[in-house]
Amino acid sequence: MLIHSARRMKAFQENIFTELADIKKAKVAQGIELIDLSIGSPDLAPPPSVLQTLAEEAANPNKYGYALKGTEDFHRAITNYYMRNYQVELDCDNEVLTLMGSQDGLVHLPMALCEPEDYVLVPDPGYTAYAAGVSMAGATMYPMPLKKESGYLPSLEDIPLEVCEKAKLMILNYPGNPIPVVASEDFFKAAITFAKRHNIVILHDFAYSELYYDRKPVSFLSVDGAKDVGIEMNSLSKSFNMAGCRIAYAAGNHELLQLLKRLKSNLDYGVFLPIQAAATVALDQPSEFLEKNRVIYRKRRDTLIGGFQQLGWKVSSPEASMFIWAEIPQGFTAKEFAFTLIEEANVVVTPGNAFGKWGEGYVRIALVQSEEMLKKGLNQIEKSGLFHAVREG
């Protein structure tokens, strides 16, 4: 039988993540222990109250029907969380939508909003799901370069007028993945003004809202005019270590949420009810767990940054998120450097160009191992002699 793939599948070729997976598999088969800092999947446990609630709810035989939508309790917990943390008032019934993980919303919103002739303004480097959503919608992706000299913020005024006129959607992500910086309220104000001027919807990906080290990130929805032009998506995956539960939410503009809700009603039947109950407990509980989580990630960050400095690798300390965005030594491409770390030190990181053209020259390092393992990785890099060769070169 001859099978032909759809033309849209040309946009979904095997990429660097597949190559990394193959190399990791081969190394493990050889009995080699890898220190894998390539995937942003939390290695820590959810709060004990979340584990207990999930276990109790999953033991109830009446909780196995279709959820169909977000529960009233979960939506109430979201609105309370926003009021408590950001002084943002949300309508529980009309301004909140449950998602099956934030990737669900990130990929599907362009499909609900965009036509093939539309442009979507996307950060470069940016999370790979953004490109997937644009491709599924058949729209055209317009990259907004995030450069060190501009604080890794897009220069909105540099976007050509003809692109602005065709743009339907702009995606922002602060704190960011892969670039772990925080945007100011002034930046969001400028983005809202820009969006109103050109009639462009804003989608703010806020998945790392609770993983910060110094200043608390600004919620897009806390800025005047935000609900007029867009929505914010947030997830319990990273903040509460619930990545495998696949639960998140979108909040903000009612009309946009209704579009996304209508599309999703044809795609899924809601999040498993016990998971929604556990997520409700997570959002409602006091913030001690979140602060303890931040302390753990801060120690990991400081361990790596200090260790890199001792190696002679000057790396900026991240403001937020679970990543380090590291400028690589001269003489390597991002892919060459990442693959050299694997071969010489058995440490796995992600080449920056996996996230877009402007990620070349960097690698993304995920803080998803214990301090002990991070120190071991630093020791293996030191023993590899890689940075001795760099210094001598």
Secondary structure, DSSP 8 states (H G I E B T S, - for coil): ------GGGGGS---HHHHHHHHHHHHHHTT---EE-SS----S---HHHHHHHHHHHT-GGG-S---S--HHHHHHHHHHHHHHH-----TTTSEEEESSHHHHHHHHHHHH--TT-EEEEEES--HHHHHHHHHHT-EEEEEE--GGGTT---GGGS-HHHHHHEEEEEEESS-SSS-----HHHHHHHHHHHHHHT-EEEEE-TTTT-BSSS----GGGSTTHHHHEEEEEESTTTSS-GGG--EEEEE-HHHHHHHHHHHTTT-----HHHHHHHHHHHHS-THHHHHHHHHHHHHHHHHHHHHHHHT------SBSSEEEEE--TT--HHHHHHHHHHHH-EE-EEGGGG-GGGTTEEEEE--S-HHHHHHHHHHHHHHTHHHHHHH-
